[in-house]
Amino acid sequence: MKLKYLLSIFVLSIAQITIACPVCEKQQPKITQGLTHGAGPQSNWDWVIIAVISLITVLTLIYSLKYLIKPGEKSENHIKNQF
């Protein structure tokens, strides 16, 4: 019963966080309207920073998946082959 209440509160909290309020929607540029709270990027440098961070995040995801799916250690004395 307690878990059901906590789950309900969690779902409602996530819904409130992910949907921007009407005041914040008016302050956002077209590309981010309805996604985030606050004023949004103020200059072109903010967009550059967002692009670089997004690129780093995507590359990290790609390499993480690559090395999780096919690690590629073939050496006989590798630590995974010691036992």
C-alpha angles and dihedrals in degrees: 000000000000091000090054091055093047091048091050092051090047093051092048091048092051090049091053093047097047098048116068119227120244093256092054092046090061092052095050126089116248095262095057100032112135094011107082143022124241135039098307127214112349102192142015091265089063089057090050091052091048091050093050093048090048091050092050090049094050093047091049090051093048095049092043091054092043094054094040094052099040113011095177103212106152101160116116092220095052114129093246090059097050098090 
